[in-house]
Amino acid sequence: MHHMLKFINAQLVVELGTSLGVSTAYLAKANPKARIISLEGDPKVAALAKKNMKALQIENVDIEVGEFSSVLPRLDLDRSIDFLFLDGNHQEQPTLEYYDYFIDKMHPEGMIVVDDIYWSKGMTSAWAALKNKRAVRFALDFYDYGVLCLGKPDTIPEEFTLVHRWAKPWNLGFFPS
């Protein structure tokens, strides 16, 4: 995700599910000038995440605490969201509802990452539905997580390099020539 944020030069990132802040830290370090808003439902876990941000000297993260349904309406979104990370409630219906809530707040060419897309039948079903939602230009399935790339058809290149040539196994000496 760190590289995805760098690639799109994300300025506003929203994360649902801070936990201890590991992913949050990677998101924040991708662009120290970006604003990262992370939501965590458990106050004790959020306190640990805040402590971790301080220890890592990360200052561009706001951790909001509470049930997502009560925190979302009071978020101060000063611009469109460039990157959304859904990792807080691994159930079908809430995942679909988060997409619906945020889609009109997203940058037209932003990215949405959905974690644990095969964690349960409900999440698998949610992923199947999300891939076909409006504004999704294409989806990338990395098994552990999925990436929804938003945009108009004429703004997306036709060819993508998902693994750079230098990183392919046959270039790293794993296979004899």
C-alpha positions as CSV (number, residue, x, y, z in Angstrom):
1,M,0.0,0.0,0.0
2,H,2.9,2.3,0.7
3,H,3.9,2.2,-3.0
4,M,0.3,2.6,-4.1
5,L,0.0,5.9,-2.1
6,K,3.3,7.1,-3.5
7,F,2.2,6.3,-7.1
8,I,-1.0,8.2,-6.8
9,N,0.5,11.0,-4.6
10,A,-2.3,10.6,-2.1
11,Q,-3.0,13.7,-0.1
12,L,-6.0,12.5,1.9
13,V,-6.1,8.9,3.2
14,V,-8.8,7.3,5.3
15,E,-8.4,4.0,7.0
16,L,-11.1,2.0,8.8
17,G,-9.5,-0.2,11.3
18,T,-6.3,1.2,12.9
19,S,-5.6,-1.7,15.2
20,L,-2.0,-1.1,16.5
21,G,-1.2,1.3,13.7
22,V,1.2,-0.9,11.6
23,S,-0.6,-0.3,8.3
24,T,-1.3,3.3,9.4
25,A,2.5,3.9,9.8
26,Y,3.2,2.6,6.3
27,L,0.4,4.8,4.9
28,A,1.7,7.9,6.8
29,K,5.3,7.3,5.7
30,A,4.4,7.1,2.0
31,N,3.8,10.9,2.0
32,P,4.6,12.7,5.3
33,K,2.7,15.7,3.9
34,A,-0.5,13.7,3.4
35,R,-3.3,13.7,5.9
36,I,-4.1,10.2,7.3
37,I,-7.4,9.7,9.1
38,S,-7.7,6.4,10.8
39,L,-10.7,5.0,12.7
40,E,-10.5,2.5,15.5
41,G,-13.4,1.1,17.5
42,D,-11.6,0.0,20.6
43,P,-10.3,2.8,22.8
44,K,-7.6,0.7,24.4
45,V,-6.2,-0.4,21.0
46,A,-6.4,3.1,19.7
47,A,-4.4,4.4,22.6
48,L,-1.6,1.8,21.7
49,A,-1.8,3.0,18.1
50,K,-1.4,6.6,19.2
51,K,1.6,5.6,21.3
52,N,3.1,3.8,18.4
53,M,2.7,6.9,16.1
54,K,4.4,9.0,18.7
55,A,7.3,6.5,19.1
56,L,7.7,6.5,15.3
57,Q,7.6,10.3,15.2
58,I,4.6,10.2,12.8
59,E,2.7,13.5,13.0
60,N,0.4,13.3,10.0
61,V,-2.1,10.8,11.5
62,D,-5.4,11.6,13.2
63,I,-6.8,8.5,15.0
64,E,-10.5,8.8,15.6
65,V,-12.0,6.5,18.2
66,G,-15.5,5.0,18.3
67,E,-18.0,3.0,16.4
68,F,-17.6,3.7,12.7
69,S,-21.3,4.6,12.4
70,S,-20.9,7.4,14.9
71,V,-17.4,8.6,13.9
72,L,-18.0,8.7,10.1
73,P,-20.5,11.6,10.1
74,R,-18.2,13.9,12.1
75,L,-15.1,13.4,10.0
76,D,-13.6,16.6,8.7
77,L,-12.9,15.8,5.1
78,D,-11.4,19.0,3.6
79,R,-10.9,17.5,0.2
80,S,-11.7,14.3,-1.8
81,I,-10.2,11.1,-0.5
82,D,-7.4,9.7,-2.6
83,F,-7.0,6.4,-0.9
84,L,-9.4,4.4,1.3
85,F,-8.4,1.3,3.3
86,L,-11.2,-0.9,4.5
87,D,-9.9,-3.1,7.3
88,G,-12.1,-2.6,10.2
89,N,-15.3,-4.7,10.0
90,H,-14.9,-7.9,8.1
91,Q,-18.6,-8.5,7.3
92,E,-20.4,-8.3,4.0
93,Q,-23.1,-5.7,4.7
94,P,-20.9,-3.2,6.5
95,T,-18.2,-3.4,3.8
96,L,-20.8,-2.7,1.1
97,E,-22.2,0.2,3.2
98,Y,-18.7,1.7,3.7
99,Y,-18.2,1.7,-0.1
100,D,-21.6,3.4,-0.6
101,Y,-20.8,6.0,2.1
102,F,-17.4,6.9,0.8
103,I,-17.8,6.6,-3.0
104,D,-19.0,10.2,-3.5
105,K,-16.2,11.4,-1.2
106,M,-13.5,9.7,-3.3
107,H,-11.2,11.4,-5.8
108,P,-12.6,10.2,-9.3
109,E,-9.3,8.4,-9.9
110,G,-8.7,7.2,-6.3
111,M,-8.1,3.7,-4.9
112,I,-10.0,1.6,-2.4
113,V,-8.2,-1.3,-0.8
114,V,-10.4,-4.0,0.8
115,D,-8.6,-6.3,3.2
116,D,-9.4,-10.0,3.8
117,I,-11.5,-10.4,0.8
118,Y,-11.6,-14.2,1.2
119,W,-11.8,-14.2,5.0
120,S,-15.4,-15.4,5.0
121,K,-18.2,-16.2,2.6
122,G,-19.6,-12.7,3.4
123,M,-16.4,-11.0,2.5
124,T,-16.1,-13.0,-0.7
125,S,-19.6,-12.0,-1.6
126,A,-18.8,-8.3,-0.8
127,W,-15.7,-8.4,-2.9
128,A,-17.7,-9.9,-5.8
129,A,-20.2,-7.1,-5.5
130,L,-17.7,-4.3,-5.1
131,K,-15.9,-5.2,-8.3
132,N,-19.0,-4.4,-10.2
133,K,-20.0,-1.2,-8.5
134,R,-20.2,2.1,-10.3
135,A,-17.0,4.1,-10.6
136,V,-14.8,1.0,-10.4
137,R,-12.7,1.0,-13.5
138,F,-10.9,-2.3,-12.7
139,A,-10.1,-4.5,-9.7
140,L,-6.9,-6.2,-8.7
141,D,-7.2,-9.4,-6.6
142,F,-4.2,-10.2,-4.5
143,Y,-6.1,-12.8,-2.6
144,D,-5.4,-11.3,0.9
145,Y,-6.7,-8.0,-0.3
146,G,-8.3,-6.4,-3.3
147,V,-7.8,-3.1,-4.9
148,L,-10.5,-1.1,-6.6
149,C,-9.2,1.4,-9.0
150,L,-11.6,4.2,-9.7
151,G,-11.7,6.3,-12.9
152,K,-13.0,6.9,-16.3
153,P,-12.1,4.4,-19.0
154,D,-10.0,6.8,-21.0
155,T,-7.8,7.6,-18.0
156,I,-6.5,4.1,-17.3
157,P,-3.5,2.7,-19.3
158,E,-4.1,-0.5,-21.1
159,E,-1.0,-2.3,-19.8
160,F,0.2,-2.7,-16.3
161,T,3.4,-4.1,-14.8
162,L,2.4,-5.8,-11.5
163,V,5.9,-7.3,-11.0
164,H,8.9,-5.4,-12.3
165,R,11.1,-7.4,-14.6
166,W,14.1,-7.3,-12.1
167,A,11.9,-8.9,-9.4
168,K,10.7,-11.9,-11.5
169,P,12.0,-15.2,-10.2
170,W,14.0,-16.1,-13.2
171,N,15.9,-12.8,-13.0
172,L,16.8,-13.4,-9.3
173,G,18.7,-16.7,-9.9
174,F,16.0,-19.1,-8.6
175,F,16.0,-21.0,-11.8
176,P,19.1,-22.2,-13.7
177,S,19.5,-20.8,-17.2
